Amino acid sequence: MINAKKIEQLAEQITNVIPPSVKNMADNIEDKVKAVLQAKLTQLDVVSREEFDVQTQVLARTRAKLDQLEQVVEELKNK
């Protein structure tokens, strides 16, 4: 669901803006940032792009069927 490569890139970008004196205090700050990012991102209620696209298609098909049914109901009312 969550792209590990993106998290790694984000963690790397964060560690790149940290001053060198701060970096020296923690040898594995990048790993810690990755872990915190991973933990927080997994708490979010998100879906993958692929799942989103599939659900969008399902919704479009459902909407089309609903429109057809509404039309049939309207025709039956008019009879």
C-alpha positions as MATLAB code, in Angstrom:
seq = 'MINAKKIEQLAEQITNVIPPSVKNMADNIEDKVKAVLQAKLTQLDVVSREEFDVQTQVLARTRAKLDQLEQVVEELKNK';
ca = [
       0.000    0.000    0.000;
       2.676    2.517    0.961;
       5.644    2.748   -1.375;
       8.811    2.031    0.629;
      10.965    3.794   -1.968;
       8.994    7.020   -1.526;
       9.389    6.807    2.246;
      13.124    6.250    1.825;
      13.387    9.271   -0.498;
      11.417   11.443    1.908;
      13.538   10.319    4.853;
      16.684   11.054    2.855;
      15.433   14.536    1.964;
      14.672   15.238    5.618;
      18.105   14.074    6.743;
      19.778   16.156    4.018;
      18.384   19.392    5.467;
      19.496   18.574    9.009;
      22.709   20.411    9.932;
      25.842   18.215   10.142;
      26.299   18.904   13.868;
      22.869   17.441   14.545;
      23.547   14.483   12.233;
      26.617   13.603   14.292;
      24.478   13.224   17.420;
      22.618   10.262   15.959;
      24.367    7.758   13.729;
      21.155    6.276   12.408;
      18.883    9.315   12.210;
      17.769    8.378    8.683;
      16.600    4.975    9.919;
      14.742    6.635   12.775;
      13.074    9.096   10.402;
      12.065    6.214    8.119;
      10.593    4.312   11.041;
       8.611    7.316   12.266;
       7.363    8.101    8.749;
       6.359    4.489    8.172;
       4.530    4.333   11.476;
       2.655    7.578   10.912;
       1.784    6.814    7.292;
       0.369    3.431    8.214;
      -1.922    5.176   10.704;
      -3.452    7.213    7.889;
      -6.542    5.906    6.168;
      -5.128    5.850    2.625;
      -5.402    3.551   -0.369;
      -3.038    2.867   -3.219;
      -3.506    4.668   -6.519;
      -4.352    1.343   -8.165;
      -7.093    0.619   -5.629;
      -8.426    4.160   -6.013;
      -8.590    3.793   -9.808;
     -10.391    0.438   -9.535;
     -12.949    1.887   -7.123;
     -13.453    4.890   -9.416;
     -14.285    2.533  -12.278;
     -16.670    0.532  -10.082;
     -18.374    3.758   -9.033;
     -18.732    4.883  -12.662;
     -20.344    1.558  -13.632;
     -22.649    1.695  -10.628;
     -23.624    5.254  -11.477;
     -24.445    4.242  -15.071;
     -26.635    1.359  -13.846;
     -28.392    3.666  -11.388;
     -29.110    6.163  -14.163;
     -30.593    3.382  -16.287;
     -32.770    2.169  -13.419;
     -33.974    5.695  -12.691;
     -34.949    6.040  -16.324;
     -36.867    2.731  -16.237;
     -38.671    3.764  -13.046;
     -39.604    7.104  -14.599;
     -40.961    5.340  -17.695;
     -43.013    2.988  -15.514;
     -44.411    5.939  -13.555;
     -45.492    7.606  -16.791;
     -47.430    4.517  -17.967;
];
